[in-house]
Amino acid sequence: MSNRKPPVRALKDIGVPTALGSDFSPSTWVLSMQYIMELATYLLGMTP
């Protein structure tokens, strides 16, 4: 597992479309898209 964050700001600045999702894998038991959005907001600095 890497502690590096993706370059969200740089990708957004050059117009790369972004999508969030969860594959509900055995190691990541997340079903709530609201929680996925919260993680993107707090950890990656994205806006809802």
PDB file with SEQRES, HELIX, SHEET and CRYST1 records, atoms N, CA, C and O in Angstrom:
SEQRES   1 A   48  MET SER ASN ARG LYS PRO PRO VAL ARG ALA LEU LYS ASP          
SEQRES   2 A   48  ILE GLY VAL PRO THR ALA LEU GLY SER ASP PHE SER PRO          
SEQRES   3 A   48  SER THR TRP VAL LEU SER MET GLN TYR ILE MET GLU LEU          
SEQRES   4 A   48  ALA THR TYR LEU LEU GLY MET THR PRO                          
HELIX    1 AA1 VAL A    8  ASP A   13  1                                   6    
HELIX    2 AA2 MET A   33  LEU A   44  1                                  12    
CRYST1    1.000    1.000    1.000  90.00  90.00  90.00 P 1           1          
ATOM      1  N   MET A   1       0.837  -1.178   0.000  1.00  0.00           N  
ATOM      2  CA  MET A   1       0.000   0.000   0.000  1.00  0.00           C  
ATOM      3  C   MET A   1       0.881   1.240   0.000  1.00  0.00           C  
ATOM      4  O   MET A   1       1.875   1.311   0.723  1.00  0.00           O  
ATOM      5  N   SER A   2       0.512   2.198  -0.804  1.00  0.00           N  
ATOM      6  CA  SER A   2       1.301   3.415  -0.923  1.00  0.00           C  
ATOM      7  C   SER A   2       0.641   4.557  -0.157  1.00  0.00           C  
ATOM      8  O   SER A   2      -0.585   4.648  -0.096  1.00  0.00           O  
ATOM      9  N   ASN A   3       1.455   5.417   0.420  1.00  0.00           N  
ATOM     10  CA  ASN A   3       0.942   6.599   1.107  1.00  0.00           C  
ATOM     11  C   ASN A   3       0.880   7.806   0.182  1.00  0.00           C  
ATOM     12  O   ASN A   3       0.463   8.889   0.592  1.00  0.00           O  
ATOM     13  N   ARG A   4       1.297   7.618  -1.065  1.00  0.00           N  
ATOM     14  CA  ARG A   4       1.274   8.727  -2.015  1.00  0.00           C  
ATOM     15  C   ARG A   4      -0.150   9.008  -2.477  1.00  0.00           C  
ATOM     16  O   ARG A   4      -0.918   8.087  -2.756  1.00  0.00           O  
ATOM     17  N   LYS A   5      -0.490  10.278  -2.555  1.00  0.00           N  
ATOM     18  CA  LYS A   5      -1.804  10.680  -3.038  1.00  0.00           C  
ATOM     19  C   LYS A   5      -1.727  10.962  -4.536  1.00  0.00           C  
ATOM     20  O   LYS A   5      -0.695  11.417  -5.030  1.00  0.00           O  
ATOM     21  N   PRO A   6      -2.802  10.695  -5.253  1.00  0.00           N  
ATOM     22  CA  PRO A   6      -2.786  11.020  -6.682  1.00  0.00           C  
ATOM     23  C   PRO A   6      -2.762  12.528  -6.885  1.00  0.00           C  
ATOM     24  O   PRO A   6      -3.237  13.268  -6.023  1.00  0.00           O  
ATOM     25  N   PRO A   7      -2.223  13.000  -8.000  1.00  0.00           N  
ATOM     26  CA  PRO A   7      -2.131  14.448  -8.252  1.00  0.00           C  
ATOM     27  C   PRO A   7      -3.476  15.014  -8.718  1.00  0.00           C  
ATOM     28  O   PRO A   7      -3.620  15.429  -9.868  1.00  0.00           O  
ATOM     29  N   VAL A   8      -4.452  15.025  -7.816  1.00  0.00           N  
ATOM     30  CA  VAL A   8      -5.819  15.425  -8.172  1.00  0.00           C  
ATOM     31  C   VAL A   8      -5.863  16.833  -8.744  1.00  0.00           C  
ATOM     32  O   VAL A   8      -6.503  17.061  -9.771  1.00  0.00           O  
ATOM     33  N   ARG A   9      -5.203  17.771  -8.104  1.00  0.00           N  
ATOM     34  CA  ARG A   9      -5.238  19.163  -8.563  1.00  0.00           C  
ATOM     35  C   ARG A   9      -4.642  19.289  -9.966  1.00  0.00           C  
ATOM     36  O   ARG A   9      -5.217  19.963 -10.820  1.00  0.00           O  
ATOM     37  N   ALA A  10      -3.517  18.659 -10.209  1.00  0.00           N  
ATOM     38  CA  ALA A  10      -2.881  18.735 -11.527  1.00  0.00           C  
ATOM     39  C   ALA A  10      -3.767  18.113 -12.600  1.00  0.00           C  
ATOM     40  O   ALA A  10      -3.873  18.649 -13.703  1.00  0.00           O  
ATOM     41  N   LEU A  11      -4.398  16.999 -12.290  1.00  0.00           N  
ATOM     42  CA  LEU A  11      -5.293  16.360 -13.247  1.00  0.00           C  
ATOM     43  C   LEU A  11      -6.499  17.240 -13.546  1.00  0.00           C  
ATOM     44  O   LEU A  11      -6.913  17.366 -14.699  1.00  0.00           O  
ATOM     45  N   LYS A  12      -7.059  17.847 -12.505  1.00  0.00           N  
ATOM     46  CA  LYS A  12      -8.207  18.732 -12.688  1.00  0.00           C  
ATOM     47  C   LYS A  12      -7.821  19.959 -13.515  1.00  0.00           C  
ATOM     48  O   LYS A  12      -8.581  20.395 -14.380  1.00  0.00           O  
ATOM     49  N   ASP A  13      -6.643  20.508 -13.246  1.00  0.00           N  
ATOM     50  CA  ASP A  13      -6.189  21.705 -13.952  1.00  0.00           C  
ATOM     51  C   ASP A  13      -6.033  21.489 -15.453  1.00  0.00           C  
ATOM     52  O   ASP A  13      -6.213  22.423 -16.235  1.00  0.00           O  
ATOM     53  N   ILE A  14      -5.700  20.265 -15.863  1.00  0.00           N  
ATOM     54  CA  ILE A  14      -5.558  20.001 -17.304  1.00  0.00           C  
ATOM     55  C   ILE A  14      -6.824  19.391 -17.906  1.00  0.00           C  
ATOM     56  O   ILE A  14      -6.832  18.977 -19.065  1.00  0.00           O  
ATOM     57  N   GLY A  15      -7.901  19.339 -17.101  1.00  0.00           N  
ATOM     58  CA  GLY A  15      -9.196  18.944 -17.630  1.00  0.00           C  
ATOM     59  C   GLY A  15      -9.487  17.457 -17.695  1.00  0.00           C  
ATOM     60  O   GLY A  15     -10.355  17.031 -18.456  1.00  0.00           O  
ATOM     61  N   VAL A  16      -8.777  16.663 -16.912  1.00  0.00           N  
ATOM     62  CA  VAL A  16      -9.019  15.225 -16.896  1.00  0.00           C  
ATOM     63  C   VAL A  16     -10.315  14.940 -16.134  1.00  0.00           C  
ATOM     64  O   VAL A  16     -10.444  15.346 -14.979  1.00  0.00           O  
ATOM     65  N   PRO A  17     -11.286  14.244 -16.758  1.00  0.00           N  
ATOM     66  CA  PRO A  17     -12.514  13.906 -16.034  1.00  0.00           C  
ATOM     67  C   PRO A  17     -12.214  12.932 -14.897  1.00  0.00           C  
ATOM     68  O   PRO A  17     -11.351  12.063 -15.022  1.00  0.00           O  
ATOM     69  N   THR A  18     -12.930  13.084 -13.796  1.00  0.00           N  
ATOM     70  CA  THR A  18     -12.689  12.258 -12.619  1.00  0.00           C  
ATOM     71  C   THR A  18     -13.972  11.574 -12.192  1.00  0.00           C  
ATOM     72  O   THR A  18     -15.040  12.186 -12.192  1.00  0.00           O  
ATOM     73  N   ALA A  19     -13.869  10.314 -11.831  1.00  0.00           N  
ATOM     74  CA  ALA A  19     -15.019   9.567 -11.318  1.00  0.00           C  
ATOM     75  C   ALA A  19     -14.599   8.865 -10.037  1.00  0.00           C  
ATOM     76  O   ALA A  19     -13.459   8.418  -9.907  1.00  0.00           O  
ATOM     77  N   LEU A  20     -15.509   8.772  -9.110  1.00  0.00           N  
ATOM     78  CA  LEU A  20     -15.258   8.074  -7.855  1.00  0.00           C  
ATOM     79  C   LEU A  20     -16.132   6.830  -7.813  1.00  0.00           C  
ATOM     80  O   LEU A  20     -17.227   6.812  -8.375  1.00  0.00           O  
ATOM     81  N   GLY A  21     -15.651   5.803  -7.153  1.00  0.00           N  
ATOM     82  CA  GLY A  21     -16.449   4.595  -7.029  1.00  0.00           C  
ATOM     83  C   GLY A  21     -15.845   3.642  -6.017  1.00  0.00           C  
ATOM     84  O   GLY A  21     -14.763   3.883  -5.482  1.00  0.00           O  
ATOM     85  N   SER A  22     -16.554   2.567  -5.765  1.00  0.00           N  
ATOM     86  CA  SER A  22     -16.082   1.521  -4.873  1.00  0.00           C  
ATOM     87  C   SER A  22     -16.348   0.181  -5.536  1.00  0.00           C  
ATOM     88  O   SER A  22     -17.439  -0.060  -6.052  1.00  0.00           O  
ATOM     89  N   ASP A  23     -15.361  -0.675  -5.521  1.00  0.00           N  
ATOM     90  CA  ASP A  23     -15.560  -1.993  -6.120  1.00  0.00           C  
ATOM     91  C   ASP A  23     -16.008  -3.014  -5.079  1.00  0.00           C  
ATOM     92  O   ASP A  23     -16.182  -4.191  -5.395  1.00  0.00           O  
ATOM     93  N   PHE A  24     -16.195  -2.566  -3.837  1.00  0.00           N  
ATOM     94  CA  PHE A  24     -16.629  -3.431  -2.742  1.00  0.00           C  
ATOM     95  C   PHE A  24     -15.783  -4.700  -2.670  1.00  0.00           C  
ATOM     96  O   PHE A  24     -16.303  -5.813  -2.593  1.00  0.00           O  
ATOM     97  N   SER A  25     -14.475  -4.501  -2.698  1.00  0.00           N  
ATOM     98  CA  SER A  25     -13.560  -5.634  -2.628  1.00  0.00           C  
ATOM     99  C   SER A  25     -13.471  -6.159  -1.191  1.00  0.00           C  
ATOM    100  O   SER A  25     -13.829  -5.442  -0.256  1.00  0.00           O  
ATOM    101  N   PRO A  26     -13.004  -7.386  -1.001  1.00  0.00           N  
ATOM    102  CA  PRO A  26     -12.911  -7.946   0.351  1.00  0.00           C  
ATOM    103  C   PRO A  26     -12.055  -7.122   1.316  1.00  0.00           C  
ATOM    104  O   PRO A  26     -12.273  -7.168   2.527  1.00  0.00           O  
ATOM    105  N   SER A  27     -11.096  -6.378   0.798  1.00  0.00           N  
ATOM    106  CA  SER A  27     -10.253  -5.574   1.685  1.00  0.00           C  
ATOM    107  C   SER A  27     -10.815  -4.174   1.929  1.00  0.00           C  
ATOM    108  O   SER A  27     -10.301  -3.443   2.776  1.00  0.00           O  
ATOM    109  N   THR A  28     -11.866  -3.793   1.194  1.00  0.00           N  
ATOM    110  CA  THR A  28     -12.463  -2.470   1.328  1.00  0.00           C  
ATOM    111  C   THR A  28     -13.972  -2.605   1.370  1.00  0.00           C  
ATOM    112  O   THR A  28     -14.630  -2.591   0.330  1.00  0.00           O  
ATOM    113  N   TRP A  29     -14.522  -2.734   2.557  1.00  0.00           N  
ATOM    114  CA  TRP A  29     -15.960  -2.933   2.712  1.00  0.00           C  
ATOM    115  C   TRP A  29     -16.676  -1.597   2.779  1.00  0.00           C  
ATOM    116  O   TRP A  29     -17.163  -1.200   3.838  1.00  0.00           O  
ATOM    117  N   VAL A  30     -16.742  -0.908   1.658  1.00  0.00           N  
ATOM    118  CA  VAL A  30     -17.409   0.389   1.604  1.00  0.00           C  
ATOM    119  C   VAL A  30     -18.535   0.318   0.580  1.00  0.00           C  
ATOM    120  O   VAL A  30     -18.288   0.092  -0.604  1.00  0.00           O  
ATOM    121  N   LEU A  31     -19.764   0.509   1.032  1.00  0.00           N  
ATOM    122  CA  LEU A  31     -20.913   0.519   0.134  1.00  0.00           C  
ATOM    123  C   LEU A  31     -21.477   1.921  -0.075  1.00  0.00           C  
ATOM    124  O   LEU A  31     -22.220   2.153  -1.028  1.00  0.00           O  
ATOM    125  N   SER A  32     -21.134   2.848   0.800  1.00  0.00           N  
ATOM    126  CA  SER A  32     -21.730   4.177   0.791  1.00  0.00           C  
ATOM    127  C   SER A  32     -20.955   5.133  -0.123  1.00  0.00           C  
ATOM    128  O   SER A  32     -19.779   5.412   0.112  1.00  0.00           O  
ATOM    129  N   MET A  33     -21.629   5.633  -1.169  1.00  0.00           N  
ATOM    130  CA  MET A  33     -20.983   6.628  -2.023  1.00  0.00           C  
ATOM    131  C   MET A  33     -20.776   7.937  -1.264  1.00  0.00           C  
ATOM    132  O   MET A  33     -19.859   8.697  -1.576  1.00  0.00           O  
ATOM    133  N   GLN A  34     -21.621   8.201  -0.273  1.00  0.00           N  
ATOM    134  CA  GLN A  34     -21.429   9.394   0.554  1.00  0.00           C  
ATOM    135  C   GLN A  34     -20.078   9.309   1.269  1.00  0.00           C  
ATOM    136  O   GLN A  34     -19.358  10.304   1.354  1.00  0.00           O  
ATOM    137  N   TYR A  35     -19.736   8.143   1.774  1.00  0.00           N  
ATOM    138  CA  TYR A  35     -18.447   7.960   2.445  1.00  0.00           C  
ATOM    139  C   TYR A  35     -17.287   8.104   1.450  1.00  0.00           C  
ATOM    140  O   TYR A  35     -16.259   8.697   1.777  1.00  0.00           O  
ATOM    141  N   ILE A  36     -17.451   7.567   0.251  1.00  0.00           N  
ATOM    142  CA  ILE A  36     -16.420   7.718  -0.790  1.00  0.00           C  
ATOM    143  C   ILE A  36     -16.193   9.206  -1.080  1.00  0.00           C  
ATOM    144  O   ILE A  36     -15.053   9.651  -1.218  1.00  0.00           O  
ATOM    145  N   MET A  37     -17.284   9.967  -1.169  1.00  0.00           N  
ATOM    146  CA  MET A  37     -17.161  11.406  -1.412  1.00  0.00           C  
ATOM    147  C   MET A  37     -16.488  12.119  -0.238  1.00  0.00           C  
ATOM    148  O   MET A  37     -15.692  13.036  -0.440  1.00  0.00           O  
ATOM    149  N   GLU A  38     -16.805  11.699   0.986  1.00  0.00           N  
ATOM    150  CA  GLU A  38     -16.153  12.293   2.156  1.00  0.00           C  
ATOM    151  C   GLU A  38     -14.653  12.033   2.132  1.00  0.00           C  
ATOM    152  O   GLU A  38     -13.861  12.933   2.409  1.00  0.00           O  
ATOM    153  N   LEU A  39     -14.265  10.815   1.805  1.00  0.00           N  
ATOM    154  CA  LEU A  39     -12.832  10.499   1.721  1.00  0.00           C  
ATOM    155  C   LEU A  39     -12.144  11.333   0.648  1.00  0.00           C  
ATOM    156  O   LEU A  39     -11.046  11.844   0.869  1.00  0.00           O  
ATOM    157  N   ALA A  40     -12.776  11.474  -0.500  1.00  0.00           N  
ATOM    158  CA  ALA A  40     -12.196  12.280  -1.573  1.00  0.00           C  
ATOM    159  C   ALA A  40     -12.058  13.734  -1.150  1.00  0.00           C  
ATOM    160  O   ALA A  40     -11.082  14.398  -1.500  1.00  0.00           O  
ATOM    161  N   THR A  41     -13.031  14.226  -0.399  1.00  0.00           N  
ATOM    162  CA  THR A  41     -12.994  15.612   0.066  1.00  0.00           C  
ATOM    163  C   THR A  41     -11.890  15.833   1.083  1.00  0.00           C  
ATOM    164  O   THR A  41     -11.091  16.760   0.949  1.00  0.00           O  
ATOM    165  N   TYR A  42     -11.845  14.986   2.099  1.00  0.00           N  
ATOM    166  CA  TYR A  42     -10.888  15.189   3.193  1.00  0.00           C  
ATOM    167  C   TYR A  42      -9.471  14.737   2.859  1.00  0.00           C  
ATOM    168  O   TYR A  42      -8.507  15.404   3.235  1.00  0.00           O  
ATOM    169  N   LEU A  43      -9.333  13.620   2.161  1.00  0.00           N  
ATOM    170  CA  LEU A  43      -7.988  13.098   1.895  1.00  0.00           C  
ATOM    171  C   LEU A  43      -7.356  13.662   0.622  1.00  0.00           C  
ATOM    172  O   LEU A  43      -6.137  13.817   0.554  1.00  0.00           O  
ATOM    173  N   LEU A  44      -8.170  13.967  -0.379  1.00  0.00           N  
ATOM    174  CA  LEU A  44      -7.625  14.391  -1.661  1.00  0.00           C  
ATOM    175  C   LEU A  44      -7.889  15.847  -1.986  1.00  0.00           C  
ATOM    176  O   LEU A  44      -7.380  16.362  -2.982  1.00  0.00           O  
ATOM    177  N   GLY A  45      -8.685  16.525  -1.151  1.00  0.00           N  
ATOM    178  CA  GLY A  45      -8.959  17.934  -1.390  1.00  0.00           C  
ATOM    179  C   GLY A  45      -9.923  18.179  -2.533  1.00  0.00           C  
ATOM    180  O   GLY A  45      -9.981  19.289  -3.063  1.00  0.00           O  
ATOM    181  N   MET A  46     -10.683  17.163  -2.922  1.00  0.00           N  
ATOM    182  CA  MET A  46     -11.654  17.332  -3.994  1.00  0.00           C  
ATOM    183  C   MET A  46     -12.900  18.018  -3.432  1.00  0.00           C  
ATOM    184  O   MET A  46     -13.095  18.069  -2.218  1.00  0.00           O  
ATOM    185  N   THR A  47     -13.734  18.540  -4.322  1.00  0.00           N  
ATOM    186  CA  THR A  47     -14.987  19.154  -3.904  1.00  0.00           C  
ATOM    187  C   THR A  47     -16.146  18.259  -4.351  1.00  0.00           C  
ATOM    188  O   THR A  47     -16.056  17.585  -5.377  1.00  0.00           O  
ATOM    189  N   PRO A  48     -17.229  18.255  -3.579  1.00  0.00           N  
ATOM    190  CA  PRO A  48     -18.375  17.423  -3.952  1.00  0.00           C  
ATOM    191  C   PRO A  48     -18.961  17.876  -5.270  1.00  0.00           C  
ATOM    192  O   PRO A  48     -19.935  17.291  -5.746  1.00  0.00           O  
TER     193      PRO A  48                                                      
END                                                                             
